[in-house]
């Protein structure tokens, strides 16, 4: 919560620098520490401004230049396409990249994140099931089974291998 200056009124920190004055003296729209707030990923940082203000997303492309050099009014869609993201921001619950059509599916930096903990370059095809459905061990080069099938060892005779559909 943010307490308005010279007032007992408190507002949510999400309402700071959102283009709508909520405090009696409008200090919620001049707050200078907005880049240190917990919701920084939902804010737009002025890259060329020494004040380092971070604005709420609803003031982006609103027709009013909030950043010193107006980068908040530039083409956000183009910025998202050309944007470089850090590895740590992949599968963090916030879409940094616009969807791109890959193999007939719209893919973003948040696509198929439920597989990330178990099916990634470090765990894929290492002969250990980390995903509950074994998806990290399907279609591996060393497999003797057809596509979308798992190798399954017989419990009574471990020298025998059978192929079972991934759906089982």
DOTOR-143468 format. One record per residue: residue number from 0; residue in one letter; x, y, z of N, C-alpha, C in turn. Coordinates in nm, 4 decimals. Layout:
N
+-----+---+----------+----------+----------+----------+----------+----------+----------+----------+----------+
|   k | r |     n.px |     n.py |     n.pz |    ca.px |    ca.py |    ca.pz |     c.px |     c.py |     c.pz |
+-----+---+----------+----------+----------+----------+----------+----------+----------+----------+----------+
| NUM | A |        X |        Y |        Z |        X |        Y |        Z |        X |        Y |        Z |
...
+-----+---+----------+----------+----------+----------+----------+----------+----------+----------+----------+
END
This chain:
168
+-----+---+----------+----------+----------+----------+----------+----------+----------+----------+----------+
|   k | r |     n.px |     n.py |     n.pz |    ca.px |    ca.py |    ca.pz |     c.px |     c.py |     c.pz |
+-----+---+----------+----------+----------+----------+----------+----------+----------+----------+----------+
|   0 | X |   0.0839 |  -0.1186 |   0.0000 |   0.0000 |   0.0000 |   0.0000 |   0.0883 |   0.1249 |   0.0000 |
|   1 | X |   0.0381 |   0.2290 |  -0.0604 |   0.1070 |   0.3577 |  -0.0648 |   0.0205 |   0.4589 |   0.0096 |
|   2 | X |   0.0834 |   0.5321 |   0.1009 |   0.0099 |   0.6347 |   0.1745 |   0.0325 |   0.7691 |   0.1066 |
|   3 | X |  -0.0754 |   0.8336 |   0.0679 |  -0.0686 |   0.9633 |   0.0007 |  -0.0074 |   1.0678 |   0.0938 |
|   4 | X |   0.0733 |   1.1572 |   0.0350 |   0.1367 |   1.2640 |   0.1122 |   0.0311 |   1.3584 |   0.1703 |
|   5 | X |   0.0579 |   1.4059 |   0.2898 |  -0.0288 |   1.5019 |   0.3594 |  -0.1737 |   1.4543 |   0.3641 |
|   6 | X |  -0.1908 |   1.3227 |   0.3811 |  -0.3250 |   1.2658 |   0.3820 |  -0.3213 |   1.1315 |   0.4541 |
|   7 | X |  -0.4348 |   1.0856 |   0.4983 |  -0.4436 |   0.9531 |   0.5596 |  -0.4883 |   0.8486 |   0.4570 |
|   8 | X |  -0.5094 |   0.8912 |   0.3339 |  -0.5565 |   0.8008 |   0.2287 |  -0.4451 |   0.7052 |   0.1854 |
|   9 | X |  -0.4803 |   0.5776 |   0.1708 |  -0.3873 |   0.4758 |   0.1215 |  -0.4446 |   0.4159 |  -0.0063 |
|  10 | X |  -0.3550 |   0.3880 |  -0.1015 |  -0.3960 |   0.3270 |  -0.2279 |  -0.3041 |   0.2088 |  -0.2583 |
|  11 | X |  -0.3488 |   0.1222 |  -0.3457 |  -0.2673 |   0.0085 |  -0.3889 |  -0.1466 |   0.0591 |  -0.4672 |
|  12 | X |  -0.0321 |  -0.0080 |  -0.4530 |   0.0886 |   0.0321 |  -0.5266 |   0.0702 |   0.0175 |  -0.6774 |
|  13 | X |  -0.0229 |  -0.0681 |  -0.7200 |  -0.0502 |  -0.0829 |  -0.8630 |  -0.1090 |   0.0447 |  -0.9228 |
|  14 | X |  -0.1605 |   0.1327 |  -0.8384 |  -0.2214 |   0.2565 |  -0.8872 |  -0.1216 |   0.3713 |  -0.8969 |
|  15 | X |   0.0056 |   0.3451 |  -0.8652 |   0.1095 |   0.4477 |  -0.8781 |   0.1491 |   0.4628 |  -1.0246 |
|  16 | X |   0.1637 |   0.5861 |  -1.0692 |   0.2042 |   0.6179 |  -1.2066 |   0.1188 |   0.5459 |  -1.3103 |
|  17 | X |  -0.0116 |   0.5444 |  -1.2879 |  -0.1022 |   0.4802 |  -1.3828 |  -0.1801 |   0.5807 |  -1.4673 |
|  18 | X |  -0.1447 |   0.7089 |  -1.4557 |  -0.2107 |   0.8124 |  -1.5345 |  -0.3391 |   0.8650 |  -1.4732 |
|  19 | X |  -0.3782 |   0.8107 |  -1.3602 |  -0.5019 |   0.8534 |  -1.2932 |  -0.4664 |   0.9020 |  -1.1535 |
|  20 | X |  -0.4789 |   1.0336 |  -1.1268 |  -0.4478 |   1.0845 |  -0.9927 |  -0.5470 |   1.0301 |  -0.8894 |
|  21 | X |  -0.4943 |   0.9624 |  -0.7878 |  -0.5775 |   0.9056 |  -0.6816 |  -0.5588 |   0.9781 |  -0.5487 |
|  22 | X |  -0.4437 |   1.0417 |  -0.5296 |  -0.4138 |   1.1119 |  -0.4051 |  -0.4595 |   1.2581 |  -0.4147 |
|  23 | X |  -0.4929 |   1.3187 |  -0.3012 |  -0.5398 |   1.4580 |  -0.3018 |  -0.4410 |   1.5564 |  -0.3660 |
|  24 | X |  -0.3101 |   1.5287 |  -0.3564 |  -0.2101 |   1.6194 |  -0.4138 |  -0.1401 |   1.5564 |  -0.5350 |
|  25 | X |  -0.1995 |   1.4543 |  -0.5924 |  -0.1494 |   1.3862 |  -0.7130 |  -0.0094 |   1.3269 |  -0.6971 |
|  26 | X |   0.0371 |   1.3058 |  -0.5746 |   0.1719 |   1.2526 |  -0.5554 |   0.1849 |   1.1078 |  -0.6031 |
|  27 | X |   0.0742 |   1.0376 |  -0.6234 |   0.0814 |   0.9020 |  -0.6775 |   0.1253 |   0.9019 |  -0.8242 |
|  28 | X |   0.1172 |   1.0171 |  -0.8904 |   0.1599 |   1.0272 |  -1.0300 |   0.2991 |   1.0885 |  -1.0442 |
|  29 | X |   0.3616 |   1.1243 |  -0.9326 |   0.4980 |   1.1796 |  -0.9360 |   0.5947 |   1.0958 |  -0.8523 |
|  30 | X |   0.5494 |   0.9818 |  -0.8056 |   0.6292 |   0.8918 |  -0.7222 |   0.7571 |   0.8523 |  -0.7961 |
|  31 | X |   0.8742 |   0.8696 |  -0.7335 |   1.0024 |   0.8490 |  -0.8013 |   1.0666 |   0.7128 |  -0.7782 |
|  32 | X |   1.0081 |   0.6272 |  -0.6986 |   1.0697 |   0.4972 |  -0.6704 |   0.9884 |   0.3824 |  -0.7296 |
|  33 | X |   0.9221 |   0.4080 |  -0.8389 |   0.8331 |   0.3075 |  -0.8980 |   0.9069 |   0.1867 |  -0.9542 |
|  34 | X |   1.0348 |   0.2008 |  -0.9886 |   1.1106 |   0.0867 |  -1.0428 |   1.1531 |  -0.0111 |  -0.9334 |
|  35 | X |   1.1397 |   0.0268 |  -0.8090 |   1.1767 |  -0.0627 |  -0.6993 |   1.0551 |  -0.1343 |  -0.6403 |
|  36 | X |   0.9393 |  -0.1185 |  -0.7019 |   0.8181 |  -0.1844 |  -0.6532 |   0.8200 |  -0.3330 |  -0.6877 |
|  37 | X |   0.7432 |  -0.4117 |  -0.6135 |   0.7371 |  -0.5561 |  -0.6363 |   0.6737 |  -0.5934 |  -0.7698 |
|  38 | X |   0.5937 |  -0.5037 |  -0.8278 |   0.5250 |  -0.5360 |  -0.9532 |   0.6003 |  -0.4857 |  -1.0759 |
|  39 | X |   0.7324 |  -0.4775 |  -1.0680 |   0.8148 |  -0.4194 |  -1.1744 |   0.7929 |  -0.4883 |  -1.3087 |
|  40 | X |   0.7645 |  -0.6187 |  -1.3106 |   0.7454 |  -0.6889 |  -1.4378 |   0.6181 |  -0.6463 |  -1.5086 |
|  41 | X |   0.5264 |  -0.5836 |  -1.4382 |   0.4031 |  -0.5372 |  -1.4994 |   0.4104 |  -0.3890 |  -1.5322 |
|  42 | X |   0.5303 |  -0.3332 |  -1.5294 |   0.5495 |  -0.1905 |  -1.5551 |   0.6425 |  -0.1692 |  -1.6737 |
|  43 | X |   0.6331 |  -0.0498 |  -1.7319 |   0.7186 |  -0.0114 |  -1.8440 |   0.8263 |   0.0818 |  -1.7914 |
|  44 | X |   0.9523 |   0.0444 |  -1.8139 |   1.0650 |   0.1261 |  -1.7677 |   1.1100 |   0.2181 |  -1.8804 |
|  45 | X |   1.1224 |   0.3459 |  -1.8490 |   1.1758 |   0.4419 |  -1.9449 |   1.3260 |   0.4182 |  -1.9544 |
|  46 | X |   1.3718 |   0.3703 |  -2.0687 |   1.5117 |   0.3299 |  -2.0816 |   1.6080 |   0.4468 |  -2.0937 |
|  47 | X |   1.5637 |   0.5603 |  -2.1427 |   1.6541 |   0.6731 |  -2.1648 |   1.6338 |   0.7855 |  -2.0636 |
|  48 | X |   1.5748 |   0.7555 |  -1.9517 |   1.5415 |   0.8583 |  -1.8531 |   1.6226 |   0.8351 |  -1.7257 |
|  49 | X |   1.6960 |   0.9346 |  -1.6822 |   1.7770 |   0.9214 |  -1.5605 |   1.6921 |   0.9018 |  -1.4358 |
|  50 | X |   1.5667 |   0.9454 |  -1.4396 |   1.4781 |   0.9287 |  -1.3239 |   1.4374 |   0.7829 |  -1.3046 |
|  51 | X |   1.4539 |   0.7034 |  -1.4086 |   1.4161 |   0.5623 |  -1.4059 |   1.2748 |   0.5418 |  -1.3526 |
|  52 | X |   1.1796 |   0.6036 |  -1.4171 |   1.0400 |   0.5836 |  -1.3792 |   0.9861 |   0.4595 |  -1.4484 |
|  53 | X |   0.9042 |   0.3867 |  -1.3765 |   0.8401 |   0.2677 |  -1.4307 |   0.6894 |   0.2883 |  -1.4217 |
|  54 | X |   0.6256 |   0.2951 |  -1.5368 |   0.4840 |   0.3279 |  -1.5442 |   0.3974 |   0.2032 |  -1.5550 |
|  55 | X |   0.2748 |   0.2146 |  -1.5049 |   0.1770 |   0.1069 |  -1.5196 |   0.1488 |   0.0867 |  -1.6677 |
|  56 | X |   0.1185 |  -0.0366 |  -1.7079 |   0.1030 |  -0.0690 |  -1.8498 |  -0.0101 |   0.0076 |  -1.9179 |
|  57 | X |  -0.1093 |   0.0549 |  -1.8437 |  -0.2197 |   0.1238 |  -1.9097 |  -0.1852 |   0.2640 |  -1.9589 |
|  58 | X |  -0.0687 |   0.3179 |  -1.9242 |  -0.0285 |   0.4483 |  -1.9793 |   0.0591 |   0.4320 |  -2.1033 |
|  59 | X |   0.0895 |   0.3096 |  -2.1406 |   0.1700 |   0.2846 |  -2.2594 |   0.0819 |   0.3033 |  -2.3821 |
|  60 | X |   0.1308 |   0.3781 |  -2.4784 |   0.0602 |   0.4099 |  -2.6023 |  -0.0772 |   0.4713 |  -2.5752 |
|  61 | X |  -0.0819 |   0.5635 |  -2.4797 |  -0.2077 |   0.6317 |  -2.4495 |  -0.2147 |   0.7708 |  -2.5127 |
|  62 | X |  -0.1162 |   0.8051 |  -2.5961 |  -0.1149 |   0.9354 |  -2.6631 |  -0.0425 |   1.0436 |  -2.5856 |
|  63 | X |   0.0025 |   1.0128 |  -2.4642 |   0.0739 |   1.1099 |  -2.3811 |   0.2135 |   1.0562 |  -2.3521 |
|  64 | X |   0.3154 |   1.1361 |  -2.3819 |   0.4535 |   1.0935 |  -2.3571 |   0.4853 |   1.1062 |  -2.2086 |
|  65 | X |   0.4998 |   0.9929 |  -2.1430 |   0.5338 |   0.9916 |  -2.0010 |   0.6850 |   0.9841 |  -1.9815 |
|  66 | X |   0.7545 |   0.9182 |  -2.0727 |   0.9005 |   0.9093 |  -2.0667 |   0.9611 |   1.0321 |  -2.1344 |
|  67 | X |   1.0791 |   1.0691 |  -2.0908 |   1.1466 |   1.1887 |  -2.1413 |   1.1581 |   1.1881 |  -2.2938 |
|  68 | X |   1.1907 |   1.0733 |  -2.3522 |   1.2095 |   1.0635 |  -2.4968 |   1.0929 |   0.9938 |  -2.5676 |
|  69 | X |   0.9839 |   0.9710 |  -2.4976 |   0.8621 |   0.9195 |  -2.5588 |   0.8621 |   0.7730 |  -2.5968 |
|  70 | X |   0.9541 |   0.6937 |  -2.5417 |   0.9571 |   0.5524 |  -2.5802 |   0.8335 |   0.4755 |  -2.5341 |
|  71 | X |   0.7580 |   0.5325 |  -2.4393 |   0.6333 |   0.4687 |  -2.3971 |   0.5246 |   0.4801 |  -2.5038 |
|  72 | X |   0.5464 |   0.5636 |  -2.6040 |   0.4487 |   0.5805 |  -2.7115 |   0.4939 |   0.5145 |  -2.8416 |
|  73 | X |   0.6097 |   0.4484 |  -2.8409 |   0.6562 |   0.3812 |  -2.9622 |   0.5761 |   0.2534 |  -2.9831 |
|  74 | X |   0.5993 |   0.1868 |  -3.0922 |   0.5238 |   0.0677 |  -3.1281 |   0.5589 |  -0.0482 |  -3.0350 |
|  75 | X |   0.4737 |  -0.0728 |  -2.9357 |   0.4993 |  -0.1773 |  -2.8360 |   0.5047 |  -0.3161 |  -2.8996 |
|  76 | X |   0.4206 |  -0.3395 |  -2.9998 |   0.4194 |  -0.4700 |  -3.0649 |   0.5557 |  -0.4985 |  -3.1274 |
|  77 | X |   0.6134 |  -0.3999 |  -3.1950 |   0.7445 |  -0.4184 |  -3.2564 |   0.8509 |  -0.4402 |  -3.1493 |
|  78 | X |   0.8406 |  -0.3674 |  -3.0368 |   0.9368 |  -0.3856 |  -2.9279 |   0.9311 |  -0.5278 |  -2.8740 |
|  79 | X |   0.8098 |  -0.5836 |  -2.8612 |   0.7962 |  -0.7185 |  -2.8076 |   0.8522 |  -0.8225 |  -2.9042 |
|  80 | X |   0.8423 |  -0.7968 |  -3.0347 |   0.8950 |  -0.8909 |  -3.1329 |   1.0470 |  -0.8892 |  -3.1306 |
|  81 | X |   1.1065 |  -0.7707 |  -3.1187 |   1.2513 |  -0.7568 |  -3.1234 |   1.3173 |  -0.7707 |  -2.9869 |
|  82 | X |   1.2393 |  -0.7897 |  -2.8843 |   1.2890 |  -0.7893 |  -2.7475 |   1.3771 |  -0.9107 |  -2.7183 |
|  83 | X |   1.4856 |  -0.8868 |  -2.6496 |   1.5695 |  -0.9946 |  -2.5984 |   1.5268 |  -1.0184 |  -2.4545 |
|  84 | X |   1.5089 |  -1.1424 |  -2.4176 |   1.4675 |  -1.1711 |  -2.2806 |   1.5748 |  -1.2546 |  -2.2118 |
|  85 | X |   1.5758 |  -1.2475 |  -2.0812 |   1.6690 |  -1.3259 |  -2.0020 |   1.6125 |  -1.4656 |  -1.9804 |
|  86 | X |   1.7003 |  -1.5632 |  -1.9694 |   1.6600 |  -1.7016 |  -1.9494 |   1.5663 |  -1.7154 |  -1.8292 |
|  87 | X |   1.5939 |  -1.6393 |  -1.7240 |   1.5141 |  -1.6487 |  -1.6013 |   1.3695 |  -1.6048 |  -1.6219 |
|  88 | X |   1.3412 |  -1.5281 |  -1.7282 |   1.2043 |  -1.4810 |  -1.7500 |   1.1203 |  -1.5805 |  -1.8290 |
|  89 | X |   1.1811 |  -1.6872 |  -1.8791 |   1.1048 |  -1.7901 |  -1.9489 |   1.0279 |  -1.8704 |  -1.8446 |
|  90 | X |   0.9005 |  -1.8908 |  -1.8695 |   0.8116 |  -1.9665 |  -1.7796 |   0.8015 |  -1.9028 |  -1.6411 |
|  91 | X |   0.7960 |  -1.7693 |  -1.6370 |   0.7794 |  -1.7005 |  -1.5087 |   0.6364 |  -1.6508 |  -1.4884 |
|  92 | X |   0.5451 |  -1.6868 |  -1.5791 |   0.4056 |  -1.6469 |  -1.5667 |   0.3724 |  -1.5156 |  -1.6346 |
|  93 | X |   0.4708 |  -1.4480 |  -1.6915 |   0.4490 |  -1.3201 |  -1.7595 |   0.4960 |  -1.3346 |  -1.9036 |
|  94 | X |   0.4073 |  -1.3068 |  -1.9997 |   0.4418 |  -1.3195 |  -2.1410 |   0.5209 |  -1.1981 |  -2.1859 |
|  95 | X |   0.6489 |  -1.2192 |  -2.2158 |   0.7348 |  -1.1108 |  -2.2635 |   0.7360 |  -1.1018 |  -2.4155 |
|  96 | X |   0.7117 |  -1.2113 |  -2.4840 |   0.7177 |  -1.2152 |  -2.6300 |   0.5800 |  -1.2414 |  -2.6892 |
|  97 | X |   0.5482 |  -1.1711 |  -2.7979 |   0.4220 |  -1.1944 |  -2.8671 |   0.4212 |  -1.3350 |  -2.9269 |
|  98 | X |   0.3026 |  -1.3949 |  -2.9423 |   0.2958 |  -1.5290 |  -2.9998 |   0.3531 |  -1.5341 |  -3.1413 |
|  99 | X |   0.4268 |  -1.6408 |  -3.1680 |   0.4841 |  -1.6664 |  -3.2997 |   0.4311 |  -1.8016 |  -3.3450 |
| 100 | X |   0.3856 |  -1.8104 |  -3.4691 |   0.3310 |  -1.9350 |  -3.5215 |   0.4447 |  -2.0318 |  -3.5548 |
| 101 | X |   0.4505 |  -2.1443 |  -3.4823 |   0.5520 |  -2.2473 |  -3.5043 |   0.4798 |  -2.3810 |  -3.5166 |
| 102 | X |   0.4991 |  -2.4486 |  -3.6277 |   0.4330 |  -2.5771 |  -3.6537 |   0.2818 |  -2.5693 |  -3.6317 |
| 103 | X |   0.2216 |  -2.4595 |  -3.6741 |   0.0769 |  -2.4431 |  -3.6639 |   0.0259 |  -2.4052 |  -3.5263 |
| 104 | X |   0.1155 |  -2.3775 |  -3.4320 |   0.0747 |  -2.3403 |  -3.2960 |   0.1358 |  -2.2061 |  -3.2594 |
| 105 | X |   0.0600 |  -2.1244 |  -3.1853 |   0.1131 |  -1.9981 |  -3.1347 |   0.2006 |  -2.0260 |  -3.0139 |
| 106 | X |   0.3273 |  -1.9896 |  -3.0240 |   0.4234 |  -2.0151 |  -2.9167 |   0.4727 |  -1.8832 |  -2.8582 |
| 107 | X |   0.4885 |  -1.8767 |  -2.7265 |   0.5455 |  -1.7609 |  -2.6576 |   0.6520 |  -1.8114 |  -2.5606 |
| 108 | X |   0.7060 |  -1.7213 |  -2.4814 |   0.8019 |  -1.7612 |  -2.3781 |   0.7321 |  -1.8305 |  -2.2606 |
| 109 | X |   0.5994 |  -1.8410 |  -2.2662 |   0.5225 |  -1.9061 |  -2.1601 |   0.4533 |  -2.0336 |  -2.2092 |
| 110 | X |   0.4857 |  -2.0792 |  -2.3302 |   0.4228 |  -2.1976 |  -2.3875 |   0.4844 |  -2.3251 |  -2.3300 |
| 111 | X |   0.3997 |  -2.4206 |  -2.2976 |   0.4380 |  -2.5533 |  -2.2485 |   0.5256 |  -2.5482 |  -2.1236 |
| 112 | X |   0.5013 |  -2.4525 |  -2.0383 |   0.5827 |  -2.4381 |  -1.9165 |   0.5596 |  -2.5500 |  -1.8163 |
| 113 | X |   0.4452 |  -2.6171 |  -1.8255 |   0.4214 |  -2.7281 |  -1.7328 |   0.5215 |  -2.8411 |  -1.7559 |
| 114 | X |   0.5848 |  -2.8442 |  -1.8743 |   0.6859 |  -2.9454 |  -1.9020 |   0.8256 |  -2.9034 |  -1.8574 |
| 115 | X |   0.8476 |  -2.7742 |  -1.8366 |   0.9848 |  -2.7279 |  -1.8114 |   1.0545 |  -2.7996 |  -1.6956 |
| 116 | X |   0.9920 |  -2.8179 |  -1.5796 |   1.0643 |  -2.8822 |  -1.4697 |   1.1094 |  -3.0248 |  -1.5020 |
| 117 | X |   1.0370 |  -3.0928 |  -1.5915 |   1.0705 |  -3.2329 |  -1.6166 |   1.1242 |  -3.2596 |  -1.7568 |
| 118 | X |   1.0959 |  -3.1739 |  -1.8535 |   1.1343 |  -3.2024 |  -1.9915 |   1.2102 |  -3.0841 |  -2.0496 |
| 119 | X |   1.3400 |  -3.0833 |  -2.0319 |   1.4238 |  -2.9754 |  -2.0835 |   1.5526 |  -3.0354 |  -2.1386 |
| 120 | X |   1.6391 |  -2.9541 |  -2.1906 |   1.7613 |  -3.0049 |  -2.2542 |   1.8489 |  -3.0847 |  -2.1579 |
| 121 | X |   1.8348 |  -3.0624 |  -2.0292 |   1.9176 |  -3.1318 |  -1.9309 |   1.8607 |  -3.2680 |  -1.8917 |
| 122 | X |   1.7299 |  -3.2857 |  -1.9087 |   1.6668 |  -3.4102 |  -1.8649 |   1.6138 |  -3.4940 |  -1.9808 |
| 123 | X |   1.6093 |  -3.4388 |  -2.0992 |   1.5522 |  -3.5077 |  -2.2150 |   1.6400 |  -3.6268 |  -2.2565 |
| 124 | X |   1.5754 |  -3.7394 |  -2.2759 |   1.6406 |  -3.8620 |  -2.3262 |   1.7593 |  -3.9065 |  -2.2403 |
| 125 | X |   1.7458 |  -3.8934 |  -2.1086 |   1.8534 |  -3.9396 |  -2.0195 |   1.8205 |  -4.0763 |  -1.9575 |
| 126 | X |   1.7124 |  -4.1402 |  -2.0067 |   1.6657 |  -4.2722 |  -1.9659 |   1.6065 |  -4.2753 |  -1.8251 |
| 127 | X |   1.5679 |  -4.1581 |  -1.7736 |   1.4972 |  -4.1486 |  -1.6452 |   1.3703 |  -4.0681 |  -1.6676 |
| 128 | X |   1.2569 |  -4.1207 |  -1.6251 |   1.1301 |  -4.0496 |  -1.6379 |   1.1232 |  -3.9410 |  -1.5314 |
| 129 | X |   1.1286 |  -3.8176 |  -1.5717 |   1.1080 |  -3.7070 |  -1.4785 |   0.9665 |  -3.6524 |  -1.4897 |
| 130 | X |   0.9067 |  -3.6598 |  -1.6086 |   0.7660 |  -3.6214 |  -1.6259 |   0.6793 |  -3.7406 |  -1.5866 |
| 131 | X |   0.5651 |  -3.7141 |  -1.5248 |   0.4768 |  -3.8223 |  -1.4813 |   0.4360 |  -3.9127 |  -1.5964 |
| 132 | X |   0.4162 |  -3.8518 |  -1.7155 |   0.3751 |  -3.9310 |  -1.8309 |   0.4934 |  -3.9796 |  -1.9145 |
| 133 | X |   0.6153 |  -3.9525 |  -1.8690 |   0.7342 |  -3.9971 |  -1.9401 |   0.7635 |  -3.9208 |  -2.0679 |
| 134 | X |   0.7044 |  -3.8034 |  -2.0849 |   0.7214 |  -3.7249 |  -2.2079 |   0.8667 |  -3.6887 |  -2.2347 |
| 135 | X |   0.9486 |  -3.6853 |  -2.1316 |   1.0906 |  -3.6522 |  -2.1502 |   1.1698 |  -3.7678 |  -2.2115 |
| 136 | X |   1.1078 |  -3.8856 |  -2.2210 |   1.1771 |  -4.0021 |  -2.2768 |   1.1090 |  -4.0564 |  -2.4028 |
| 137 | X |   1.0203 |  -3.9796 |  -2.4642 |   0.9512 |  -4.0217 |  -2.5861 |   1.0264 |  -3.9699 |  -2.7080 |
| 138 | X |   1.0310 |  -4.0514 |  -2.8137 |   1.0940 |  -4.0153 |  -2.9418 |   1.2428 |  -3.9851 |  -2.9270 |
| 139 | X |   1.3091 |  -4.0561 |  -2.8415 |   1.4536 |  -4.0382 |  -2.8232 |   1.5286 |  -4.1195 |  -2.9284 |
| 140 | X |   1.6463 |  -4.0745 |  -2.9686 |   1.7223 |  -4.1454 |  -3.0720 |   1.7554 |  -4.2904 |  -3.0360 |
| 141 | X |   1.7777 |  -4.3186 |  -2.9092 |   1.8158 |  -4.4547 |  -2.8686 |   1.6966 |  -4.5487 |  -2.8516 |
| 142 | X |   1.5746 |  -4.4974 |  -2.8618 |   1.4552 |  -4.5787 |  -2.8395 |   1.4319 |  -4.6763 |  -2.9548 |
| 143 | X |   1.3858 |  -4.7947 |  -2.9200 |   1.3510 |  -4.8948 |  -3.0213 |   1.2016 |  -4.8924 |  -3.0517 |
| 144 | X |   1.1283 |  -4.8036 |  -2.9845 |   0.9833 |  -4.7944 |  -3.0017 |   0.9467 |  -4.6888 |  -3.1058 |
| 145 | X |   0.8282 |  -4.7056 |  -3.1673 |   0.7831 |  -4.6037 |  -3.2628 |   0.7474 |  -4.4726 |  -3.1917 |
| 146 | X |   0.7203 |  -4.3713 |  -3.2711 |   0.6863 |  -4.2390 |  -3.2180 |   0.5642 |  -4.2482 |  -3.1259 |
| 147 | X |   0.5666 |  -4.1725 |  -3.0167 |   0.4605 |  -4.1658 |  -2.9150 |   0.4407 |  -4.2975 |  -2.8387 |
| 148 | X |   0.5473 |  -4.3774 |  -2.8310 |   0.5461 |  -4.5003 |  -2.7520 |   0.6626 |  -4.4984 |  -2.6537 |
| 149 | X |   0.6421 |  -4.5643 |  -2.5402 |   0.7460 |  -4.5786 |  -2.4380 |   0.8030 |  -4.7191 |  -2.4407 |
| 150 | X |   0.9298 |  -4.7281 |  -2.4048 |   0.9878 |  -4.8594 |  -2.3801 |   0.9438 |  -4.9040 |  -2.2411 |
| 151 | X |   0.9039 |  -5.0271 |  -2.2301 |   0.8579 |  -5.0789 |  -2.1012 |   0.9240 |  -5.2149 |  -2.0774 |
| 152 | X |   0.9882 |  -5.2291 |  -1.9638 |   1.0566 |  -5.3534 |  -1.9283 |   0.9580 |  -5.4435 |  -1.8543 |
| 153 | X |   0.9586 |  -5.5719 |  -1.8893 |   0.8721 |  -5.6675 |  -1.8212 |   0.9231 |  -5.6887 |  -1.6789 |
| 154 | X |   0.8345 |  -5.6841 |  -1.5782 |   0.8793 |  -5.7003 |  -1.4399 |   0.9398 |  -5.8382 |  -1.4112 |
| 155 | X |   0.8892 |  -5.9433 |  -1.4763 |   0.9385 |  -6.0794 |  -1.4513 |   1.0678 |  -6.1094 |  -1.5258 |
| 156 | X |   1.0891 |  -6.0389 |  -1.6382 |   1.2080 |  -6.0654 |  -1.7204 |   1.2604 |  -5.9323 |  -1.7748 |
| 157 | X |   1.3566 |  -5.8745 |  -1.7066 |   1.4070 |  -5.7414 |  -1.7434 |   1.4841 |  -5.7397 |  -1.8749 |
| 158 | X |   1.5061 |  -5.8561 |  -1.9343 |   1.5737 |  -5.8582 |  -2.0645 |   1.4756 |  -5.8343 |  -2.1789 |
| 159 | X |   1.3448 |  -5.8438 |  -2.1489 |   1.2414 |  -5.8213 |  -2.2504 |   1.1896 |  -5.6777 |  -2.2407 |
| 160 | X |   1.1793 |  -5.6147 |  -2.3578 |   1.1280 |  -5.4776 |  -2.3644 |   1.0057 |  -5.4758 |  -2.4548 |
| 161 | X |   0.9035 |  -5.4077 |  -2.4100 |   0.7815 |  -5.3912 |  -2.4881 |   0.7610 |  -5.2423 |  -2.5151 |
| 162 | X |   0.6785 |  -5.2104 |  -2.6117 |   0.6469 |  -5.0699 |  -2.6412 |   0.5010 |  -5.0436 |  -2.6077 |
| 163 | X |   0.4775 |  -4.9448 |  -2.5224 |   0.3417 |  -4.9075 |  -2.4834 |   0.3124 |  -4.7655 |  -2.5295 |
| 164 | X |   0.1874 |  -4.7385 |  -2.5691 |   0.1524 |  -4.6018 |  -2.6101 |   0.1690 |  -4.5044 |  -2.4935 |
| 165 | X |   0.2062 |  -4.3822 |  -2.5238 |   0.2266 |  -4.2797 |  -2.4206 |   0.0988 |  -4.2535 |  -2.3420 |
| 166 | X |  -0.0162 |  -4.2838 |  -2.4009 |  -0.1445 |  -4.2592 |  -2.3344 |  -0.1725 |  -4.3574 |  -2.2220 |
| 167 | X |  -0.0956 |  -4.4654 |  -2.2095 |  -0.1189 |  -4.5665 |  -2.1041 |  -0.0393 |  -4.5364 |  -1.9805 |
+-----+---+----------+----------+----------+----------+----------+----------+----------+----------+----------+
END
